[in-house]
């Protein structure tokens, strides 16, 4: 398990830890894909793999309007289709694609800097099996 430790304001959401079997946001454990913001918290996200990601799955992202979207493509880095990238660009939302581990660390750093960040975490248990 990878635990993350940085000082956070009491009313801020953050990734507490990431293990082979789950991700812990503050005091709650998840084993599914989700959207995360520092101020509104966790939202369910019905995306099981990067290949299944469609533009309509970004509706909550477009509504929140983050400066940057951290797209965690699972345990390995994979890039979304070009139409997904273009849709974000047209909404003036920066896109950073990374692994779950990197997205969790980066989210915590940007959130601690009071940046308008959103993480779109495609859940994948260690070993490659999507849940």
VMD Tcl script that builds the backbone (N, CA, C; Angstrom):
set m [mol new atoms 393]
animate dup $m
set s [atomselect $m all]
$s set {name element resname resid chain x y z} {
  {N N UNK 1 A 0.852 -1.179 0.000}
  {CA C UNK 1 A 0.000 0.000 0.000}
  {C C UNK 1 A 0.892 1.233 0.000}
  {N N UNK 2 A 0.488 2.213 -0.770}
  {CA C UNK 2 A 1.201 3.470 -0.816}
  {C C UNK 2 A 0.367 4.500 -0.071}
  {N N UNK 3 A 0.896 4.988 1.052}
  {CA C UNK 3 A 0.202 6.012 1.831}
  {C C UNK 3 A 0.763 7.365 1.441}
  {N N UNK 4 A -0.103 8.347 1.401}
  {CA C UNK 4 A 0.293 9.699 1.037}
  {C C UNK 4 A 0.141 10.571 2.261}
  {N N UNK 5 A 1.152 11.389 2.544}
  {CA C UNK 5 A 1.048 12.229 3.741}
  {C C UNK 5 A 1.457 13.657 3.424}
  {N N UNK 6 A 0.481 14.505 3.443}
  {CA C UNK 6 A 0.686 15.944 3.346}
  {C C UNK 6 A -0.382 16.583 4.197}
  {N N UNK 7 A -0.122 17.757 4.716}
  {CA C UNK 7 A -1.117 18.449 5.528}
  {C C UNK 7 A -2.251 18.928 4.629}
  {N N UNK 8 A -3.481 18.661 5.038}
  {CA C UNK 8 A -4.652 19.061 4.263}
  {C C UNK 8 A -5.619 19.861 5.139}
  {N N UNK 9 A -6.292 20.819 4.566}
  {CA C UNK 9 A -7.352 21.488 5.321}
  {C C UNK 9 A -8.439 20.479 5.687}
  {N N UNK 10 A -9.124 20.718 6.766}
  {CA C UNK 10 A -10.144 19.798 7.262}
  {C C UNK 10 A -11.263 19.545 6.250}
  {N N UNK 11 A -11.605 20.536 5.452}
  {CA C UNK 11 A -12.740 20.398 4.537}
  {C C UNK 11 A -12.320 20.011 3.120}
  {N N UNK 12 A -11.121 19.486 2.961}
  {CA C UNK 12 A -10.612 19.134 1.646}
  {C C UNK 12 A -10.570 17.618 1.465}
  {N N UNK 13 A -10.941 17.170 0.274}
  {CA C UNK 13 A -10.846 15.744 -0.060}
  {C C UNK 13 A -9.465 15.467 -0.621}
  {N N UNK 14 A -8.907 14.296 -0.307}
  {CA C UNK 14 A -7.588 13.922 -0.785}
  {C C UNK 14 A -7.463 12.403 -0.804}
  {N N UNK 15 A -6.481 11.918 -1.544}
  {CA C UNK 15 A -6.201 10.489 -1.586}
  {C C UNK 15 A -5.341 10.153 -0.381}
  {N N UNK 16 A -5.878 9.333 0.495}
  {CA C UNK 16 A -5.139 8.921 1.687}
  {C C UNK 16 A -4.144 7.820 1.351}
  {N N UNK 17 A -4.598 6.806 0.590}
  {CA C UNK 17 A -3.705 5.702 0.241}
  {C C UNK 17 A -4.230 4.962 -0.990}
  {N N UNK 18 A -3.319 4.216 -1.597}
  {CA C UNK 18 A -3.639 3.399 -2.762}
  {C C UNK 18 A -2.954 2.062 -2.560}
  {N N UNK 19 A -3.717 0.980 -2.645}
  {CA C UNK 19 A -3.145 -0.358 -2.496}
  {C C UNK 19 A -3.434 -1.170 -3.757}
  {N N UNK 20 A -3.035 -2.440 -3.744}
  {CA C UNK 20 A -3.311 -3.321 -4.878}
  {C C UNK 20 A -4.800 -3.552 -5.055}
  {N N UNK 21 A -5.574 -3.410 -3.971}
  {CA C UNK 21 A -6.984 -3.782 -4.017}
  {C C UNK 21 A -7.964 -2.636 -3.848}
  {N N UNK 22 A -7.500 -1.427 -3.455}
  {CA C UNK 22 A -8.445 -0.320 -3.276}
  {C C UNK 22 A -7.736 1.021 -3.212}
  {N N UNK 23 A -8.550 2.060 -3.262}
  {CA C UNK 23 A -8.067 3.427 -3.093}
  {C C UNK 23 A -8.866 4.037 -1.949}
  {N N UNK 24 A -8.184 4.743 -1.077}
  {CA C UNK 24 A -8.850 5.338 0.076}
  {C C UNK 24 A -8.829 6.852 -0.064}
  {N N UNK 25 A -10.039 7.435 -0.101}
  {CA C UNK 25 A -10.210 8.883 -0.171}
  {C C UNK 25 A -10.667 9.326 1.215}
  {N N UNK 26 A -9.863 10.125 1.883}
  {CA C UNK 26 A -10.070 10.522 3.278}
  {C C UNK 26 A -10.265 9.230 4.078}
  {N N UNK 27 A -11.478 8.927 4.567}
  {CA C UNK 27 A -11.699 7.730 5.381}
  {C C UNK 27 A -12.541 6.662 4.698}
  {N N UNK 28 A -12.784 6.781 3.402}
  {CA C UNK 28 A -13.645 5.837 2.693}
  {C C UNK 28 A -12.841 5.083 1.645}
  {N N UNK 29 A -13.093 3.780 1.546}
  {CA C UNK 29 A -12.395 2.916 0.605}
  {C C UNK 29 A -13.260 2.671 -0.630}
  {N N UNK 30 A -12.623 2.698 -1.810}
  {CA C UNK 30 A -13.317 2.490 -3.081}
  {C C UNK 30 A -12.597 1.424 -3.894}
  {N N UNK 31 A -13.381 0.717 -4.698}
  {CA C UNK 31 A -12.850 -0.280 -5.626}
  {C C UNK 31 A -13.543 -0.125 -6.977}
  {N N UNK 32 A -13.772 1.112 -7.362}
  {CA C UNK 32 A -14.419 1.392 -8.640}
  {C C UNK 32 A -13.916 2.731 -9.165}
  {N N UNK 33 A -14.168 2.973 -10.432}
  {CA C UNK 33 A -13.753 4.232 -11.041}
  {C C UNK 33 A -14.539 5.377 -10.430}
  {N N UNK 34 A -13.893 6.539 -10.341}
  {CA C UNK 34 A -14.545 7.694 -9.734}
  {C C UNK 34 A -13.924 8.992 -10.203}
  {N N UNK 35 A -14.673 10.063 -9.990}
  {CA C UNK 35 A -14.180 11.420 -10.203}
  {C C UNK 35 A -13.947 12.012 -8.830}
  {N N UNK 36 A -12.898 12.808 -8.697}
  {CA C UNK 36 A -12.539 13.378 -7.401}
  {C C UNK 36 A -12.129 14.834 -7.568}
  {N N UNK 37 A -12.695 15.689 -6.709}
  {CA C UNK 37 A -12.274 17.089 -6.637}
  {C C UNK 37 A -11.951 17.407 -5.181}
  {N N UNK 38 A -11.105 18.398 -4.946}
  {CA C UNK 38 A -10.764 18.735 -3.569}
  {C C UNK 38 A -11.938 19.290 -2.768}
  {N N UNK 39 A -12.891 19.949 -3.438}
  {CA C UNK 39 A -13.967 20.619 -2.712}
  {C C UNK 39 A -15.306 19.881 -2.731}
  {N N UNK 40 A -15.630 19.189 -3.824}
  {CA C UNK 40 A -16.917 18.482 -3.869}
  {C C UNK 40 A -16.782 16.997 -3.577}
  {N N UNK 41 A -15.575 16.480 -3.594}
  {CA C UNK 41 A -15.345 15.094 -3.216}
  {C C UNK 41 A -15.506 14.097 -4.334}
  {N N UNK 42 A -16.038 12.930 -3.963}
  {CA C UNK 42 A -16.105 11.775 -4.853}
  {C C UNK 42 A -17.449 11.705 -5.569}
  {N N UNK 43 A -17.370 11.432 -6.866}
  {CA C UNK 43 A -18.562 11.199 -7.674}
  {C C UNK 43 A -18.385 9.856 -8.381}
  {N N UNK 44 A -19.431 9.033 -8.453}
  {CA C UNK 44 A -19.316 7.778 -9.199}
  {C C UNK 44 A -19.020 8.070 -10.667}
  {N N UNK 45 A -18.283 7.166 -11.296}
  {CA C UNK 45 A -17.921 7.351 -12.702}
  {C C UNK 45 A -17.945 5.989 -13.385}
  {N N UNK 46 A -18.927 5.721 -14.218}
  {CA C UNK 46 A -19.124 4.383 -14.774}
  {C C UNK 46 A -18.208 4.050 -15.949}
  {N N UNK 47 A -16.911 4.251 -15.774}
  {CA C UNK 47 A -15.945 3.957 -16.830}
  {C C UNK 47 A -15.068 2.804 -16.344}
  {N N UNK 48 A -15.139 1.681 -17.033}
  {CA C UNK 48 A -14.395 0.498 -16.590}
  {C C UNK 48 A -13.014 0.372 -17.214}
  {N N UNK 49 A -12.796 1.070 -18.323}
  {CA C UNK 49 A -11.496 1.021 -18.990}
  {C C UNK 49 A -11.359 2.264 -19.863}
  {N N UNK 50 A -10.139 2.568 -20.234}
  {CA C UNK 50 A -9.915 3.712 -21.107}
  {C C UNK 50 A -10.599 3.502 -22.455}
  {N N UNK 51 A -10.636 2.265 -22.913}
  {CA C UNK 51 A -11.270 1.949 -24.195}
  {C C UNK 51 A -12.771 2.229 -24.169}
  {N N UNK 52 A -13.398 2.144 -22.990}
  {CA C UNK 52 A -14.845 2.376 -22.896}
  {C C UNK 52 A -15.193 3.839 -22.628}
  {N N UNK 53 A -14.188 4.696 -22.478}
  {CA C UNK 53 A -14.419 6.118 -22.205}
  {C C UNK 53 A -15.033 6.809 -23.422}
  {N N UNK 54 A -16.187 7.431 -23.212}
  {CA C UNK 54 A -16.882 8.176 -24.265}
  {C C UNK 54 A -17.020 9.634 -23.824}
  {N N UNK 55 A -17.256 10.519 -24.756}
  {CA C UNK 55 A -17.355 11.953 -24.449}
  {C C UNK 55 A -18.434 12.231 -23.410}
  {N N UNK 56 A -19.572 11.536 -23.468}
  {CA C UNK 56 A -20.634 11.800 -22.484}
  {C C UNK 56 A -20.196 11.474 -21.053}
  {N N UNK 57 A -19.162 10.642 -20.886}
  {CA C UNK 57 A -18.626 10.369 -19.548}
  {C C UNK 57 A -17.928 11.596 -18.959}
  {N N UNK 58 A -17.669 12.593 -19.787}
  {CA C UNK 58 A -16.984 13.809 -19.340}
  {C C UNK 58 A -17.948 14.923 -18.945}
  {N N UNK 59 A -19.250 14.664 -18.968}
  {CA C UNK 59 A -20.227 15.710 -18.644}
  {C C UNK 59 A -19.957 16.363 -17.286}
  {N N UNK 60 A -19.659 15.568 -16.261}
  {CA C UNK 60 A -19.378 16.121 -14.926}
  {C C UNK 60 A -18.081 16.923 -14.933}
  {N N UNK 61 A -17.137 16.533 -15.757}
  {CA C UNK 61 A -15.875 17.280 -15.895}
  {C C UNK 61 A -16.169 18.643 -16.506}
  {N N UNK 62 A -16.950 18.646 -17.582}
  {CA C UNK 62 A -17.294 19.907 -18.248}
  {C C UNK 62 A -18.066 20.826 -17.311}
  {N N UNK 63 A -18.933 20.265 -16.499}
  {CA C UNK 63 A -19.714 21.058 -15.553}
  {C C UNK 63 A -18.830 21.665 -14.457}
  {N N UNK 64 A -17.876 20.902 -13.952}
  {CA C UNK 64 A -16.986 21.377 -12.884}
  {C C UNK 64 A -15.967 22.396 -13.414}
  {N N UNK 65 A -15.549 22.230 -14.660}
  {CA C UNK 65 A -14.593 23.115 -15.323}
  {C C UNK 65 A -13.265 23.253 -14.587}
  {N N UNK 66 A -12.563 22.131 -14.395}
  {CA C UNK 66 A -11.252 22.226 -13.737}
  {C C UNK 66 A -10.237 22.877 -14.668}
  {N N UNK 67 A -9.185 23.418 -14.089}
  {CA C UNK 67 A -8.069 23.910 -14.904}
  {C C UNK 67 A -7.337 22.735 -15.541}
  {N N UNK 68 A -7.286 21.630 -14.787}
  {CA C UNK 68 A -6.611 20.436 -15.288}
  {C C UNK 68 A -7.367 19.190 -14.836}
  {N N UNK 69 A -7.468 18.234 -15.764}
  {CA C UNK 69 A -8.037 16.927 -15.478}
  {C C UNK 69 A -6.896 15.926 -15.442}
  {N N UNK 70 A -6.758 15.241 -14.317}
  {CA C UNK 70 A -5.771 14.171 -14.190}
  {C C UNK 70 A -6.492 12.871 -14.528}
  {N N UNK 71 A -6.220 12.314 -15.680}
  {CA C UNK 71 A -6.871 11.088 -16.118}
  {C C UNK 71 A -5.971 9.909 -15.786}
  {N N UNK 72 A -6.391 9.116 -14.808}
  {CA C UNK 72 A -5.647 7.910 -14.434}
  {C C UNK 72 A -6.170 6.765 -15.283}
  {N N UNK 73 A -5.322 6.255 -16.154}
  {CA C UNK 73 A -5.734 5.239 -17.112}
  {C C UNK 73 A -5.595 3.821 -16.573}
  {N N UNK 74 A -5.388 3.665 -15.281}
  {CA C UNK 74 A -5.195 2.355 -14.669}
  {C C UNK 74 A -3.791 2.247 -14.117}
  {N N UNK 75 A -3.288 1.043 -13.996}
  {CA C UNK 75 A -1.951 0.816 -13.426}
  {C C UNK 75 A -0.836 1.122 -14.419}
  {N N UNK 76 A -1.190 1.168 -15.714}
  {CA C UNK 76 A -0.225 1.544 -16.755}
  {C C UNK 76 A -0.775 2.742 -17.510}
  {N N UNK 77 A 0.119 3.553 -18.008}
  {CA C UNK 77 A -0.312 4.743 -18.732}
  {C C UNK 77 A -0.734 4.391 -20.153}
  {N N UNK 78 A -1.967 4.806 -20.492}
  {CA C UNK 78 A -2.514 4.663 -21.845}
  {C C UNK 78 A -3.222 5.970 -22.157}
  {N N UNK 79 A -3.181 6.383 -23.389}
  {CA C UNK 79 A -3.788 7.659 -23.762}
  {C C UNK 79 A -5.178 7.469 -24.361}
  {N N UNK 80 A -6.085 8.420 -24.081}
  {CA C UNK 80 A -7.442 8.320 -24.629}
  {C C UNK 80 A -7.451 8.638 -26.123}
  {N N UNK 81 A -8.568 8.278 -26.752}
  {CA C UNK 81 A -8.739 8.587 -28.168}
  {C C UNK 81 A -8.621 10.098 -28.404}
  {N N UNK 82 A -8.308 10.436 -29.609}
  {CA C UNK 82 A -8.129 11.841 -29.994}
  {C C UNK 82 A -9.393 12.675 -29.787}
  {N N UNK 83 A -10.591 12.121 -30.036}
  {CA C UNK 83 A -11.815 12.905 -29.870}
  {C C UNK 83 A -12.028 13.301 -28.403}
  {N N UNK 84 A -11.587 12.462 -27.471}
  {CA C UNK 84 A -11.671 12.788 -26.040}
  {C C UNK 84 A -10.736 13.965 -25.743}
  {N N UNK 85 A -9.534 13.889 -26.244}
  {CA C UNK 85 A -8.556 14.959 -26.033}
  {C C UNK 85 A -9.050 16.280 -26.627}
  {N N UNK 86 A -9.612 16.225 -27.823}
  {CA C UNK 86 A -10.111 17.433 -28.487}
  {C C UNK 86 A -11.291 18.032 -27.723}
  {N N UNK 87 A -12.189 17.188 -27.214}
  {CA C UNK 87 A -13.344 17.681 -26.447}
  {C C UNK 87 A -12.884 18.461 -25.217}
  {N N UNK 88 A -11.872 17.978 -24.535}
  {CA C UNK 88 A -11.336 18.687 -23.358}
  {C C UNK 88 A -10.659 19.986 -23.773}
  {N N UNK 89 A -9.902 19.938 -24.845}
  {CA C UNK 89 A -9.224 21.129 -25.349}
  {C C UNK 89 A -10.236 22.218 -25.718}
  {N N UNK 90 A -11.328 21.821 -26.351}
  {CA C UNK 90 A -12.364 22.792 -26.730}
  {C C UNK 90 A -13.021 23.444 -25.515}
  {N N UNK 91 A -13.009 22.763 -24.388}
  {CA C UNK 91 A -13.561 23.311 -23.145}
  {C C UNK 91 A -12.489 24.036 -22.323}
  {N N UNK 92 A -11.282 24.152 -22.895}
  {CA C UNK 92 A -10.163 24.819 -22.234}
  {C C UNK 92 A -9.779 24.131 -20.917}
  {N N UNK 93 A -9.819 22.788 -20.927}
  {CA C UNK 93 A -9.449 21.991 -19.764}
  {C C UNK 93 A -8.159 21.250 -20.101}
  {N N UNK 94 A -7.127 21.501 -19.321}
  {CA C UNK 94 A -5.861 20.801 -19.520}
  {C C UNK 94 A -6.009 19.333 -19.187}
  {N N UNK 95 A -5.276 18.471 -19.879}
  {CA C UNK 95 A -5.346 17.032 -19.665}
  {C C UNK 95 A -3.963 16.493 -19.363}
  {N N UNK 96 A -3.859 15.769 -18.257}
  {CA C UNK 96 A -2.640 15.034 -17.918}
  {C C UNK 96 A -3.038 13.585 -17.755}
  {N N UNK 97 A -2.435 12.707 -18.537}
  {CA C UNK 97 A -2.735 11.278 -18.484}
  {C C UNK 97 A -1.605 10.587 -17.747}
  {N N UNK 98 A -1.978 9.767 -16.751}
  {CA C UNK 98 A -0.962 9.102 -15.942}
  {C C UNK 98 A -1.516 7.834 -15.312}
  {N N UNK 99 A -0.674 7.139 -14.574}
  {CA C UNK 99 A -1.098 5.946 -13.855}
  {C C UNK 99 A -1.885 6.342 -12.613}
  {N N UNK 100 A -2.557 5.362 -11.995}
  {CA C UNK 100 A -3.281 5.617 -10.751}
  {C C UNK 100 A -2.363 6.191 -9.678}
  {N N UNK 101 A -1.197 5.600 -9.493}
  {CA C UNK 101 A -0.258 6.076 -8.474}
  {C C UNK 101 A 0.130 7.535 -8.711}
  {N N UNK 102 A 0.511 7.836 -9.937}
  {CA C UNK 102 A 0.946 9.197 -10.262}
  {C C UNK 102 A -0.207 10.185 -10.130}
  {N N UNK 103 A -1.404 9.793 -10.558}
  {CA C UNK 103 A -2.562 10.687 -10.462}
  {C C UNK 103 A -2.902 10.990 -9.004}
  {N N UNK 104 A -2.820 9.977 -8.142}
  {CA C UNK 104 A -3.117 10.181 -6.721}
  {C C UNK 104 A -2.128 11.166 -6.103}
  {N N UNK 105 A -0.857 10.981 -6.371}
  {CA C UNK 105 A 0.171 11.894 -5.833}
  {C C UNK 105 A -0.018 13.305 -6.377}
  {N N UNK 106 A -0.205 13.410 -7.698}
  {CA C UNK 106 A -0.333 14.715 -8.334}
  {C C UNK 106 A -1.587 15.438 -7.859}
  {N N UNK 107 A -2.695 14.703 -7.719}
  {CA C UNK 107 A -3.930 15.304 -7.214}
  {C C UNK 107 A -3.683 15.928 -5.844}
  {N N UNK 108 A -3.058 15.195 -4.950}
  {CA C UNK 108 A -2.824 15.712 -3.600}
  {C C UNK 108 A -1.960 16.968 -3.611}
  {N N UNK 109 A -0.944 16.987 -4.447}
  {CA C UNK 109 A -0.070 18.165 -4.525}
  {C C UNK 109 A -0.847 19.367 -5.056}
  {N N UNK 110 A -1.561 19.180 -6.171}
  {CA C UNK 110 A -2.292 20.304 -6.763}
  {C C UNK 110 A -3.423 20.777 -5.846}
  {N N UNK 111 A -4.105 19.844 -5.191}
  {CA C UNK 111 A -5.172 20.225 -4.260}
  {C C UNK 111 A -4.600 21.011 -3.084}
  {N N UNK 112 A -3.437 20.631 -2.596}
  {CA C UNK 112 A -2.828 21.344 -1.463}
  {C C UNK 112 A -2.394 22.753 -1.854}
  {N N UNK 113 A -2.229 22.975 -3.171}
  {CA C UNK 113 A -1.885 24.307 -3.684}
  {C C UNK 113 A -3.131 25.103 -4.059}
  {N N UNK 114 A -4.313 24.594 -3.673}
  {CA C UNK 114 A -5.595 25.237 -3.973}
  {C C UNK 114 A -5.836 25.402 -5.466}
  {N N UNK 115 A -5.333 24.464 -6.259}
  {CA C UNK 115 A -5.573 24.486 -7.701}
  {C C UNK 115 A -6.943 23.890 -8.001}
  {N N UNK 116 A -7.563 24.313 -9.065}
  {CA C UNK 116 A -8.857 23.762 -9.500}
  {C C UNK 116 A -8.565 22.519 -10.333}
  {N N UNK 117 A -8.476 21.399 -9.651}
  {CA C UNK 117 A -8.069 20.137 -10.255}
  {C C UNK 117 A -9.189 19.108 -10.087}
  {N N UNK 118 A -9.257 18.196 -11.040}
  {CA C UNK 118 A -10.174 17.057 -10.943}
  {C C UNK 118 A -9.398 15.828 -11.373}
  {N N UNK 119 A -9.612 14.736 -10.640}
  {CA C UNK 119 A -9.016 13.456 -11.021}
  {C C UNK 119 A -10.120 12.545 -11.542}
  {N N UNK 120 A -9.880 11.942 -12.688}
  {CA C UNK 120 A -10.773 10.933 -13.253}
  {C C UNK 120 A -10.006 9.620 -13.151}
  {N N UNK 121 A -10.364 8.837 -12.136}
  {CA C UNK 121 A -9.598 7.642 -11.803}
  {C C UNK 121 A -10.290 6.396 -12.346}
  {N N UNK 122 A -9.695 5.794 -13.372}
  {CA C UNK 122 A -10.213 4.538 -13.893}
  {C C UNK 122 A -9.618 3.443 -13.031}
  {N N UNK 123 A -10.470 2.806 -12.237}
  {CA C UNK 123 A -10.004 1.822 -11.276}
  {C C UNK 123 A -9.550 0.539 -11.967}
  {N N UNK 124 A -8.400 0.066 -11.533}
  {CA C UNK 124 A -7.868 -1.209 -11.984}
  {C C UNK 124 A -7.105 -1.800 -10.818}
  {N N UNK 125 A -7.513 -2.975 -10.363}
  {CA C UNK 125 A -6.788 -3.647 -9.295}
  {C C UNK 125 A -5.396 -4.010 -9.808}
  {N N UNK 126 A -4.440 -4.094 -8.905}
  {CA C UNK 126 A -3.095 -4.486 -9.311}
  {C C UNK 126 A -3.137 -5.887 -9.910}
  {N N UNK 127 A -2.407 -6.070 -10.985}
  {CA C UNK 127 A -2.456 -7.346 -11.684}
  {C C UNK 127 A -3.211 -7.228 -12.986}
  {N N UNK 128 A -3.825 -6.051 -13.224}
  {CA C UNK 128 A -4.435 -5.769 -14.515}
  {C C UNK 128 A -5.907 -6.028 -14.620}
  {N N UNK 129 A -6.527 -6.643 -13.612}
  {CA C UNK 129 A -7.952 -6.918 -13.719}
  {C C UNK 129 A -8.782 -5.703 -13.364}
  {N N UNK 130 A -9.610 -5.241 -14.268}
  {CA C UNK 130 A -10.459 -4.080 -13.994}
  {C C UNK 130 A -11.649 -4.515 -13.138}
  {N N UNK 131 A -12.114 -3.621 -12.269}
  {CA C UNK 131 A -13.283 -3.881 -11.414}
  {C C UNK 131 A -14.384 -2.921 -11.734}
}
mol reanalyze $m
mol bondsrecalc $m
mol representation Tube
mol addrep $m
